[in-house]
Amino acid sequence: MSSSAPKRRRRPEPTPVQRALGLLTRREHSRLELARKLQQRGVEREEAASVIDKLADAGWQDDARFAESLVRSRAGSGYGPAYIRAELGTHGLGSEVVSAAMDGFEGDWTESARDLLRRRHPQALAGDRDAQRKAADFLLRRGFGMEQVRAALDAE
């Protein structure tokens, strides 16, 4: 019994460069993160490092750009500077790259904390002491400093 359905051609296995570009076109990645993902996809460590070097030289991968993107993203999601700095540290970035990204943030951390309080803990802004304590705990867990927490709670 012969099948009249056409045979499907298999796609060729993507090259390490194609795999890396596929990841980088979705979002920015740090060198460490990109190397880890390539290795999970079967690329040898040395080959992954070579591919990442080529892509970095061509401008496709840039740790500084990744750090700036992560700072903007996390700040926009309501996280404070301590949380963001700690997350940047998990990506194998040098302290100068982390400092440059944090210093380059154009937002106001206190205003970000205040906006977060308006959305998540409006009762704290009305003067309820118990609600203020809970809101302060929340902001501290989110990575805001005590000065920013006080300023956000006192501003209203």
VMD Tcl script that builds the backbone (N, CA, C; Angstrom):
set m [mol new atoms 468]
animate dup $m
set s [atomselect $m all]
$s set {name element resname resid chain x y z} {
  {N N MET 1 A 0.845 -1.173 0.000}
  {CA C MET 1 A 0.000 0.000 0.000}
  {C C MET 1 A 0.889 1.233 0.000}
  {N N SER 2 A 0.765 2.013 -1.037}
  {CA C SER 2 A 1.630 3.179 -1.152}
  {C C SER 2 A 0.851 4.438 -0.786}
  {N N SER 3 A 1.521 5.289 -0.123}
  {CA C SER 3 A 0.887 6.531 0.331}
  {C C SER 3 A 1.081 7.597 -0.729}
  {N N SER 4 A 0.008 8.312 -1.012}
  {CA C SER 4 A 0.116 9.366 -2.024}
  {C C SER 4 A 0.448 10.720 -1.398}
  {N N ALA 5 A 0.561 10.770 -0.064}
  {CA C ALA 5 A 0.899 12.033 0.599}
  {C C ALA 5 A 2.356 12.375 0.319}
  {N N PRO 6 A 2.630 13.637 0.023}
  {CA C PRO 6 A 4.026 14.018 -0.248}
  {C C PRO 6 A 4.869 13.879 1.016}
  {N N LYS 7 A 6.111 13.503 0.791}
  {CA C LYS 7 A 7.024 13.377 1.932}
  {C C LYS 7 A 7.473 14.767 2.356}
  {N N ARG 8 A 7.492 14.958 3.677}
  {CA C ARG 8 A 7.928 16.262 4.191}
  {C C ARG 8 A 9.438 16.263 4.340}
  {N N ARG 9 A 10.011 17.327 3.844}
  {CA C ARG 9 A 11.461 17.453 3.986}
  {C C ARG 9 A 11.779 17.955 5.385}
  {N N ARG 10 A 12.800 17.400 5.936}
  {CA C ARG 10 A 13.248 17.842 7.249}
  {C C ARG 10 A 14.039 19.120 7.119}
  {N N ARG 11 A 13.823 20.007 8.070}
  {CA C ARG 11 A 14.624 21.232 8.105}
  {C C ARG 11 A 16.016 20.877 8.579}
  {N N PRO 12 A 17.001 21.532 8.002}
  {CA C PRO 12 A 18.364 21.277 8.487}
  {C C PRO 12 A 18.514 21.810 9.912}
  {N N GLU 13 A 19.364 21.172 10.666}
  {CA C GLU 13 A 19.638 21.601 12.037}
  {C C GLU 13 A 20.225 23.010 11.997}
  {N N PRO 14 A 19.684 23.948 12.805}
  {CA C PRO 14 A 20.228 25.309 12.771}
  {C C PRO 14 A 21.678 25.343 13.280}
  {N N THR 15 A 22.450 26.227 12.709}
  {CA C THR 15 A 23.833 26.385 13.151}
  {C C THR 15 A 23.838 27.112 14.498}
  {N N PRO 16 A 24.933 27.045 15.224}
  {CA C PRO 16 A 25.016 27.792 16.486}
  {C C PRO 16 A 24.758 29.294 16.301}
  {N N VAL 17 A 25.238 29.861 15.196}
  {CA C VAL 17 A 24.996 31.290 14.941}
  {C C VAL 17 A 23.504 31.533 14.739}
  {N N GLN 18 A 22.844 30.663 13.987}
  {CA C GLN 18 A 21.403 30.811 13.765}
  {C C GLN 18 A 20.634 30.684 15.083}
  {N N ARG 19 A 21.058 29.747 15.929}
  {CA C ARG 19 A 20.403 29.590 17.231}
  {C C ARG 19 A 20.559 30.864 18.064}
  {N N ALA 20 A 21.766 31.390 18.105}
  {CA C ALA 20 A 22.036 32.596 18.901}
  {C C ALA 20 A 21.253 33.791 18.353}
  {N N LEU 21 A 21.248 33.957 17.042}
  {CA C LEU 21 A 20.496 35.057 16.445}
  {C C LEU 21 A 19.003 34.919 16.714}
  {N N GLY 22 A 18.505 33.690 16.688}
  {CA C GLY 22 A 17.096 33.462 17.005}
  {C C GLY 22 A 16.759 33.937 18.409}
  {N N LEU 23 A 17.654 33.676 19.344}
  {CA C LEU 23 A 17.435 34.127 20.722}
  {C C LEU 23 A 17.537 35.651 20.816}
  {N N LEU 24 A 18.523 36.217 20.152}
  {CA C LEU 24 A 18.752 37.668 20.249}
  {C C LEU 24 A 17.701 38.498 19.527}
  {N N THR 25 A 17.024 37.919 18.545}
  {CA C THR 25 A 15.981 38.689 17.870}
  {C C THR 25 A 14.716 38.780 18.718}
  {N N ARG 26 A 14.567 37.886 19.684}
  {CA C ARG 26 A 13.403 37.942 20.571}
  {C C ARG 26 A 13.577 38.993 21.656}
  {N N ARG 27 A 14.795 39.048 22.246}
  {CA C ARG 27 A 15.101 40.037 23.281}
  {C C ARG 27 A 16.605 40.060 23.515}
  {N N GLU 28 A 17.069 41.072 24.237}
  {CA C GLU 28 A 18.488 41.165 24.580}
  {C C GLU 28 A 18.859 40.036 25.543}
  {N N HIS 29 A 20.089 39.552 25.447}
  {CA C HIS 29 A 20.621 38.533 26.357}
  {C C HIS 29 A 22.024 38.947 26.783}
  {N N SER 30 A 22.376 38.634 28.016}
  {CA C SER 30 A 23.767 38.835 28.443}
  {C C SER 30 A 24.608 37.709 27.839}
  {N N ARG 31 A 25.920 37.902 27.811}
  {CA C ARG 31 A 26.825 36.853 27.295}
  {C C ARG 31 A 26.610 35.551 28.056}
  {N N LEU 32 A 26.558 35.647 29.382}
  {CA C LEU 32 A 26.413 34.466 30.230}
  {C C LEU 32 A 25.110 33.726 29.932}
  {N N GLU 33 A 24.036 34.471 29.838}
  {CA C GLU 33 A 22.720 33.887 29.569}
  {C C GLU 33 A 22.682 33.241 28.178}
  {N N LEU 34 A 23.250 33.915 27.194}
  {CA C LEU 34 A 23.263 33.388 25.826}
  {C C LEU 34 A 24.109 32.119 25.748}
  {N N ALA 35 A 25.258 32.115 26.414}
  {CA C ALA 35 A 26.112 30.921 26.430}
  {C C ALA 35 A 25.381 29.747 27.075}
  {N N ARG 36 A 24.699 30.010 28.188}
  {CA C ARG 36 A 23.963 28.951 28.881}
  {C C ARG 36 A 22.860 28.379 27.986}
  {N N LYS 37 A 22.128 29.246 27.311}
  {CA C LYS 37 A 21.040 28.782 26.442}
  {C C LYS 37 A 21.573 28.005 25.239}
  {N N LEU 38 A 22.690 28.441 24.682}
  {CA C LEU 38 A 23.275 27.703 23.555}
  {C C LEU 38 A 23.733 26.321 24.004}
  {N N GLN 39 A 24.344 26.244 25.182}
  {CA C GLN 39 A 24.801 24.951 25.700}
  {C C GLN 39 A 23.614 24.025 25.959}
  {N N GLN 40 A 22.505 24.574 26.425}
  {CA C GLN 40 A 21.304 23.756 26.630}
  {C C GLN 40 A 20.779 23.214 25.308}
  {N N ARG 41 A 21.085 23.902 24.231}
  {CA C ARG 41 A 20.639 23.471 22.904}
  {C C ARG 41 A 21.699 22.635 22.190}
  {N N GLY 42 A 22.701 22.167 22.927}
  {CA C GLY 42 A 23.668 21.233 22.378}
  {C C GLY 42 A 24.927 21.838 21.782}
  {N N VAL 43 A 25.147 23.127 21.958}
  {CA C VAL 43 A 26.351 23.765 21.434}
  {C C VAL 43 A 27.451 23.642 22.490}
  {N N GLU 44 A 28.625 23.223 22.055}
  {CA C GLU 44 A 29.757 23.083 22.979}
  {C C GLU 44 A 30.164 24.440 23.538}
  {N N ARG 45 A 30.709 24.437 24.741}
  {CA C ARG 45 A 31.077 25.669 25.447}
  {C C ARG 45 A 32.009 26.563 24.619}
  {N N GLU 46 A 33.061 25.974 24.043}
  {CA C GLU 46 A 34.034 26.762 23.284}
  {C C GLU 46 A 33.406 27.348 22.027}
  {N N GLU 47 A 32.584 26.557 21.364}
  {CA C GLU 47 A 31.919 27.032 20.154}
  {C C GLU 47 A 30.932 28.146 20.485}
  {N N ALA 48 A 30.229 27.996 21.598}
  {CA C ALA 48 A 29.289 29.037 22.028}
  {C C ALA 48 A 30.025 30.347 22.293}
  {N N ALA 49 A 31.167 30.262 22.963}
  {CA C ALA 49 A 31.953 31.465 23.258}
  {C C ALA 49 A 32.417 32.130 21.964}
  {N N SER 50 A 32.830 31.328 21.005}
  {CA C SER 50 A 33.286 31.850 19.718}
  {C C SER 50 A 32.140 32.548 18.975}
  {N N VAL 51 A 30.977 31.915 18.972}
  {CA C VAL 51 A 29.799 32.487 18.305}
  {C C VAL 51 A 29.415 33.811 18.963}
  {N N ILE 52 A 29.416 33.840 20.291}
  {CA C ILE 52 A 29.032 35.059 21.012}
  {C C ILE 52 A 30.040 36.170 20.749}
  {N N ASP 53 A 31.327 35.830 20.671}
  {CA C ASP 53 A 32.344 36.831 20.344}
  {C C ASP 53 A 32.066 37.446 18.964}
  {N N LYS 54 A 31.753 36.593 17.980}
  {CA C LYS 54 A 31.460 37.079 16.628}
  {C C LYS 54 A 30.238 37.991 16.633}
  {N N LEU 55 A 29.196 37.583 17.352}
  {CA C LEU 55 A 27.967 38.377 17.381}
  {C C LEU 55 A 28.179 39.693 18.135}
  {N N ALA 56 A 29.003 39.657 19.173}
  {CA C ALA 56 A 29.306 40.892 19.914}
  {C C ALA 56 A 30.096 41.853 19.023}
  {N N ASP 57 A 31.063 41.318 18.270}
  {CA C ASP 57 A 31.852 42.157 17.354}
  {C C ASP 57 A 30.956 42.791 16.285}
  {N N ALA 58 A 29.925 42.064 15.871}
  {CA C ALA 58 A 29.004 42.563 14.845}
  {C C ALA 58 A 27.905 43.462 15.431}
  {N N GLY 59 A 27.872 43.586 16.753}
  {CA C GLY 59 A 26.885 44.462 17.382}
  {C C GLY 59 A 25.562 43.797 17.730}
  {N N TRP 60 A 25.460 42.495 17.555}
  {CA C TRP 60 A 24.213 41.791 17.869}
  {C C TRP 60 A 24.047 41.543 19.353}
  {N N GLN 61 A 25.149 41.307 20.037}
  {CA C GLN 61 A 25.100 41.060 21.484}
  {C C GLN 61 A 25.930 42.121 22.173}
  {N N ASP 62 A 25.329 42.752 23.188}
  {CA C ASP 62 A 26.022 43.816 23.911}
  {C C ASP 62 A 25.543 43.794 25.361}
  {N N ASP 63 A 26.462 43.504 26.290}
  {CA C ASP 63 A 26.089 43.434 27.703}
  {C C ASP 63 A 25.572 44.765 28.224}
  {N N ALA 64 A 26.140 45.878 27.765}
  {CA C ALA 64 A 25.683 47.189 28.233}
  {C C ALA 64 A 24.246 47.443 27.782}
  {N N ARG 65 A 23.945 47.103 26.542}
  {CA C ARG 65 A 22.587 47.282 26.024}
  {C C ARG 65 A 21.611 46.368 26.761}
  {N N PHE 66 A 22.053 45.128 27.034}
  {CA C PHE 66 A 21.225 44.203 27.810}
  {C C PHE 66 A 20.911 44.788 29.185}
  {N N ALA 67 A 21.944 45.321 29.859}
  {CA C ALA 67 A 21.762 45.865 31.210}
  {C C ALA 67 A 20.791 47.046 31.196}
  {N N GLU 68 A 20.927 47.940 30.229}
  {CA C GLU 68 A 20.024 49.088 30.125}
  {C C GLU 68 A 18.591 48.628 29.890}
  {N N SER 69 A 18.423 47.633 29.042}
  {CA C SER 69 A 17.100 47.090 28.749}
  {C C SER 69 A 16.476 46.466 29.993}
  {N N LEU 70 A 17.270 45.719 30.745}
  {CA C LEU 70 A 16.754 45.078 31.953}
  {C C LEU 70 A 16.375 46.125 32.996}
  {N N VAL 71 A 17.177 47.169 33.148}
  {CA C VAL 71 A 16.860 48.235 34.112}
  {C C VAL 71 A 15.528 48.884 33.745}
  {N N ARG 72 A 15.358 49.246 32.477}
  {CA C ARG 72 A 14.096 49.870 32.041}
  {C C ARG 72 A 12.913 48.936 32.275}
  {N N SER 73 A 13.079 47.677 31.916}
  {CA C SER 73 A 11.999 46.706 32.050}
  {C C SER 73 A 11.591 46.503 33.501}
  {N N ARG 74 A 12.563 46.267 34.373}
  {CA C ARG 74 A 12.241 46.007 35.783}
  {C C ARG 74 A 11.711 47.254 36.480}
  {N N ALA 75 A 12.285 48.409 36.175}
  {CA C ALA 75 A 11.794 49.654 36.775}
  {C C ALA 75 A 10.345 49.896 36.343}
  {N N GLY 76 A 10.051 49.613 35.089}
  {CA C GLY 76 A 8.690 49.768 34.588}
  {C C GLY 76 A 7.715 48.786 35.207}
  {N N SER 77 A 8.245 47.676 35.722}
  {CA C SER 77 A 7.405 46.670 36.382}
  {C C SER 77 A 7.302 46.899 37.881}
  {N N GLY 78 A 7.867 48.001 38.366}
  {CA C GLY 78 A 7.712 48.345 39.774}
  {C C GLY 78 A 8.789 47.808 40.701}
  {N N TYR 79 A 9.971 47.542 40.184}
  {CA C TYR 79 A 11.062 47.088 41.040}
  {C C TYR 79 A 12.020 48.236 41.301}
  {N N GLY 80 A 12.645 48.206 42.469}
  {CA C GLY 80 A 13.547 49.261 42.892}
  {C C GLY 80 A 14.988 48.963 42.541}
  {N N PRO 81 A 15.869 49.923 42.818}
  {CA C PRO 81 A 17.269 49.805 42.409}
  {C C PRO 81 A 18.023 48.639 43.048}
  {N N ALA 82 A 17.755 48.305 44.288}
  {CA C ALA 82 A 18.489 47.201 44.934}
  {C C ALA 82 A 18.136 45.867 44.275}
  {N N TYR 83 A 16.865 45.658 43.992}
  {CA C TYR 83 A 16.414 44.425 43.335}
  {C C TYR 83 A 17.044 44.313 41.948}
  {N N ILE 84 A 16.997 45.413 41.201}
  {CA C ILE 84 A 17.506 45.404 39.825}
  {C C ILE 84 A 19.017 45.175 39.811}
  {N N ARG 85 A 19.732 45.856 40.707}
  {CA C ARG 85 A 21.186 45.683 40.789}
  {C C ARG 85 A 21.524 44.219 41.096}
  {N N ALA 86 A 20.777 43.606 42.018}
  {CA C ALA 86 A 21.016 42.200 42.361}
  {C C ALA 86 A 20.747 41.296 41.161}
  {N N GLU 87 A 19.675 41.570 40.422}
  {CA C GLU 87 A 19.376 40.741 39.248}
  {C C GLU 87 A 20.458 40.900 38.181}
  {N N LEU 88 A 20.930 42.112 37.977}
  {CA C LEU 88 A 22.013 42.329 37.008}
  {C C LEU 88 A 23.245 41.524 37.401}
  {N N GLY 89 A 23.495 41.414 38.697}
  {CA C GLY 89 A 24.637 40.645 39.178}
  {C C GLY 89 A 24.545 39.167 38.840}
  {N N THR 90 A 23.329 38.651 38.678}
  {CA C THR 90 A 23.169 37.227 38.353}
  {C C THR 90 A 23.472 36.928 36.889}
  {N N HIS 91 A 23.640 37.967 36.083}
  {CA C HIS 91 A 23.880 37.784 34.650}
  {C C HIS 91 A 25.350 37.862 34.277}
  {N N GLY 92 A 26.223 37.860 35.266}
  {CA C GLY 92 A 27.653 37.849 34.994}
  {C C GLY 92 A 28.190 39.143 34.414}
  {N N LEU 93 A 27.540 40.239 34.711}
  {CA C LEU 93 A 27.970 41.539 34.189}
  {C C LEU 93 A 28.996 42.164 35.118}
  {N N GLY 94 A 29.938 42.879 34.551}
  {CA C GLY 94 A 30.939 43.570 35.349}
  {C C GLY 94 A 30.324 44.728 36.118}
  {N N SER 95 A 30.965 45.103 37.215}
  {CA C SER 95 A 30.421 46.165 38.058}
  {C C SER 95 A 30.318 47.495 37.306}
  {N N GLU 96 A 31.233 47.737 36.362}
  {CA C GLU 96 A 31.163 48.987 35.605}
  {C C GLU 96 A 29.955 49.006 34.671}
  {N N VAL 97 A 29.597 47.862 34.100}
  {CA C VAL 97 A 28.415 47.778 33.227}
  {C C VAL 97 A 27.153 47.980 34.061}
  {N N VAL 98 A 27.107 47.349 35.237}
  {CA C VAL 98 A 25.950 47.481 36.126}
  {C C VAL 98 A 25.803 48.938 36.572}
  {N N SER 99 A 26.901 49.542 37.007}
  {CA C SER 99 A 26.854 50.942 37.472}
  {C C SER 99 A 26.414 51.882 36.349}
  {N N ALA 100 A 26.937 51.675 35.149}
  {CA C ALA 100 A 26.567 52.534 34.020}
  {C C ALA 100 A 25.081 52.407 33.706}
  {N N ALA 101 A 24.556 51.185 33.749}
  {CA C ALA 101 A 23.131 50.973 33.457}
  {C C ALA 101 A 22.258 51.612 34.534}
  {N N MET 102 A 22.661 51.456 35.785}
  {CA C MET 102 A 21.874 52.035 36.888}
  {C C MET 102 A 21.950 53.566 36.847}
  {N N ASP 103 A 23.131 54.101 36.587}
  {CA C ASP 103 A 23.297 55.560 36.519}
  {C C ASP 103 A 22.568 56.141 35.308}
  {N N GLY 104 A 22.448 55.345 34.260}
  {CA C GLY 104 A 21.790 55.810 33.041}
  {C C GLY 104 A 20.276 55.807 33.120}
  {N N PHE 105 A 19.719 55.234 34.182}
  {CA C PHE 105 A 18.258 55.208 34.336}
  {C C PHE 105 A 17.748 56.629 34.529}
  {N N GLU 106 A 16.824 57.037 33.692}
  {CA C GLU 106 A 16.362 58.413 33.711}
  {C C GLU 106 A 15.115 58.626 34.548}
  {N N GLY 107 A 14.600 57.573 35.157}
  {CA C GLY 107 A 13.408 57.708 35.975}
  {C C GLY 107 A 13.730 58.200 37.381}
  {N N ASP 108 A 12.698 58.397 38.158}
  {CA C ASP 108 A 12.812 58.839 39.544}
  {C C ASP 108 A 12.360 57.672 40.423}
  {N N TRP 109 A 13.285 57.120 41.204}
  {CA C TRP 109 A 12.964 55.941 42.012}
  {C C TRP 109 A 11.864 56.237 43.029}
  {N N THR 110 A 11.894 57.414 43.628}
  {CA C THR 110 A 10.865 57.767 44.615}
  {C C THR 110 A 9.505 57.854 43.947}
  {N N GLU 111 A 9.465 58.438 42.769}
  {CA C GLU 111 A 8.198 58.541 42.039}
  {C C GLU 111 A 7.708 57.150 41.621}
  {N N SER 112 A 8.633 56.269 41.260}
  {CA C SER 112 A 8.251 54.892 40.922}
  {C C SER 112 A 7.633 54.200 42.134}
  {N N ALA 113 A 8.246 54.400 43.310}
  {CA C ALA 113 A 7.706 53.809 44.543}
  {C C ALA 113 A 6.328 54.378 44.843}
  {N N ARG 114 A 6.168 55.676 44.657}
  {CA C ARG 114 A 4.880 56.336 44.913}
  {C C ARG 114 A 3.808 55.791 43.970}
  {N N ASP 115 A 4.136 55.645 42.691}
  {CA C ASP 115 A 3.175 55.095 41.721}
  {C C ASP 115 A 2.770 53.680 42.109}
  {N N LEU 116 A 3.735 52.902 42.558}
  {CA C LEU 116 A 3.453 51.531 42.977}
  {C C LEU 116 A 2.510 51.527 44.178}
  {N N LEU 117 A 2.727 52.442 45.106}
  {CA C LEU 117 A 1.832 52.540 46.272}
  {C C LEU 117 A 0.422 52.924 45.849}
  {N N ARG 118 A 0.301 53.857 44.933}
  {CA C ARG 118 A -1.032 54.273 44.460}
  {C C ARG 118 A -1.794 53.085 43.878}
  {N N ARG 119 A -1.078 52.235 43.151}
  {CA C ARG 119 A -1.729 51.088 42.511}
  {C C ARG 119 A -1.991 49.940 43.470}
  {N N ARG 120 A -1.006 49.607 44.308}
  {CA C ARG 120 A -1.079 48.385 45.106}
  {C C ARG 120 A -1.504 48.589 46.563}
  {N N HIS 121 A -1.222 49.773 47.121}
  {CA C HIS 121 A -1.528 50.037 48.528}
  {C C HIS 121 A -2.092 51.444 48.724}
  {N N PRO 122 A -3.206 51.757 48.080}
  {CA C PRO 122 A -3.740 53.128 48.203}
  {C C PRO 122 A -4.129 53.493 49.641}
  {N N GLN 123 A -4.524 52.512 50.446}
  {CA C GLN 123 A -4.911 52.789 51.831}
  {C C GLN 123 A -3.733 53.306 52.652}
  {N N ALA 124 A -2.513 52.967 52.256}
  {CA C ALA 124 A -1.330 53.447 52.973}
  {C C ALA 124 A -1.161 54.947 52.783}
  {N N LEU 125 A -1.597 55.446 51.648}
  {CA C LEU 125 A -1.463 56.871 51.368}
  {C C LEU 125 A -2.535 57.684 52.090}
  {N N ALA 126 A -3.542 57.004 52.617}
  {CA C ALA 126 A -4.618 57.681 53.348}
  {C C ALA 126 A -4.266 57.857 54.822}
  {N N GLY 127 A -3.105 57.346 55.241}
  {CA C GLY 127 A -2.662 57.551 56.614}
  {C C GLY 127 A -2.884 56.383 57.550}
  {N N ASP 128 A -3.396 55.277 57.068}
  {CA C ASP 128 A -3.602 54.079 57.899}
  {C C ASP 128 A -2.225 53.514 58.274}
  {N N ARG 129 A -1.874 53.554 59.562}
  {CA C ARG 129 A -0.536 53.151 60.030}
  {C C ARG 129 A -0.228 51.688 59.716}
  {N N ASP 130 A -1.191 50.796 59.925}
  {CA C ASP 130 A -0.961 49.380 59.638}
  {C C ASP 130 A -0.720 49.181 58.137}
  {N N ALA 131 A -1.507 49.873 57.336}
  {CA C ALA 131 A -1.351 49.791 55.879}
  {C C ALA 131 A -0.015 50.385 55.450}
  {N N GLN 132 A 0.440 51.440 56.119}
  {CA C GLN 132 A 1.734 52.035 55.796}
  {C C GLN 132 A 2.873 51.065 56.086}
  {N N ARG 133 A 2.785 50.349 57.200}
  {CA C ARG 133 A 3.814 49.368 57.537}
  {C C ARG 133 A 3.863 48.263 56.482}
  {N N LYS 134 A 2.690 47.770 56.104}
  {CA C LYS 134 A 2.634 46.719 55.072}
  {C C LYS 134 A 3.172 47.242 53.736}
  {N N ALA 135 A 2.823 48.476 53.411}
  {CA C ALA 135 A 3.288 49.069 52.155}
  {C C ALA 135 A 4.801 49.251 52.183}
  {N N ALA 136 A 5.338 49.677 53.331}
  {CA C ALA 136 A 6.784 49.844 53.456}
  {C C ALA 136 A 7.483 48.502 53.283}
  {N N ASP 137 A 6.968 47.469 53.906}
  {CA C ASP 137 A 7.539 46.126 53.743}
  {C C ASP 137 A 7.520 45.709 52.276}
  {N N PHE 138 A 6.403 45.969 51.614}
  {CA C PHE 138 A 6.253 45.625 50.206}
  {C C PHE 138 A 7.315 46.332 49.356}
  {N N LEU 139 A 7.474 47.639 49.578}
  {CA C LEU 139 A 8.451 48.403 48.794}
  {C C LEU 139 A 9.881 47.942 49.070}
  {N N LEU 140 A 10.172 47.633 50.309}
  {CA C LEU 140 A 11.521 47.140 50.641}
  {C C LEU 140 A 11.797 45.804 49.950}
  {N N ARG 141 A 10.795 44.913 49.930}
  {CA C ARG 141 A 10.969 43.627 49.230}
  {C C ARG 141 A 11.152 43.840 47.734}
  {N N ARG 142 A 10.569 44.888 47.200}
  {CA C ARG 142 A 10.682 45.202 45.784}
  {C C ARG 142 A 12.009 45.864 45.432}
  {N N GLY 143 A 12.832 46.163 46.448}
  {CA C GLY 143 A 14.161 46.688 46.173}
  {C C GLY 143 A 14.312 48.188 46.308}
  {N N PHE 144 A 13.340 48.845 46.911}
  {CA C PHE 144 A 13.475 50.285 47.146}
  {C C PHE 144 A 14.188 50.495 48.479}
  {N N GLY 145 A 14.950 51.577 48.568}
  {CA C GLY 145 A 15.672 51.901 49.784}
  {C C GLY 145 A 14.764 52.588 50.792}
  {N N MET 146 A 15.209 52.630 52.033}
  {CA C MET 146 A 14.395 53.211 53.098}
  {C C MET 146 A 14.085 54.680 52.826}
  {N N GLU 147 A 15.048 55.423 52.272}
  {CA C GLU 147 A 14.791 56.834 51.953}
  {C C GLU 147 A 13.669 56.966 50.933}
  {N N GLN 148 A 13.683 56.115 49.917}
  {CA C GLN 148 A 12.644 56.154 48.882}
  {C C GLN 148 A 11.298 55.750 49.466}
  {N N VAL 149 A 11.300 54.771 50.374}
  {CA C VAL 149 A 10.052 54.327 51.002}
  {C C VAL 149 A 9.463 55.465 51.824}
  {N N ARG 150 A 10.295 56.087 52.668}
  {CA C ARG 150 A 9.801 57.207 53.488}
  {C C ARG 150 A 9.266 58.336 52.620}
  {N N ALA 151 A 10.022 58.693 51.590}
  {CA C ALA 151 A 9.601 59.784 50.716}
  {C C ALA 151 A 8.286 59.456 50.005}
  {N N ALA 152 A 8.141 58.203 49.566}
  {CA C ALA 152 A 6.898 57.805 48.882}
  {C C ALA 152 A 5.713 57.849 49.830}
  {N N LEU 153 A 5.899 57.425 51.070}
  {CA C LEU 153 A 4.799 57.425 52.043}
  {C C LEU 153 A 4.487 58.826 52.555}
  {N N ASP 154 A 5.475 59.677 52.640}
  {CA C ASP 154 A 5.285 61.046 53.160}
  {C C ASP 154 A 4.789 62.014 52.105}
  {N N ALA 155 A 4.897 61.645 50.859}
  {CA C ALA 155 A 4.603 62.588 49.776}
  {C C ALA 155 A 3.130 62.926 49.677}
  {N N GLU 156 A 2.292 62.029 50.060}
  {CA C GLU 156 A 0.847 62.261 49.861}
  {C C GLU 156 A 0.257 63.091 50.977}
}
mol reanalyze $m
mol bondsrecalc $m
mol representation Tube
mol addrep $m
